[in-house]
């Protein structure tokens, strides 16, 4: 059985919630590395009943704090949030044989800092 990535699990969840979602992370063959949009977005999603664009950073449960720190350290995050968009970090882990997600919504709390 093929292993499902955190990105694929997040896409499925978003679509089940009524979002139109697509992957914006890209693989750069020359350096064998992945690059996120603005350094912290794997997926963008829009919902017909919500304003703005949702950015999603998706990872394993153990790396959720690292991904939050990565987003907070990026200057484009303030502009993203100030423009009326939002960011959520999905941390996936398997509990009792079932995939579960811990979500952390990143909000603008002051100039230059998000939490």
Secondary structure, 3 states (H helix, E strand, C coil): CCCCCHHHHHHHHHHHCCEEEEECCEEEHHHCEEECECCCECEEEEECCCCCCEEEEEEEHHHHHHHHHHHHCCCHHHHHHHCCCEEEEEEEEEECCEEEEEEEEECEEECCEEC
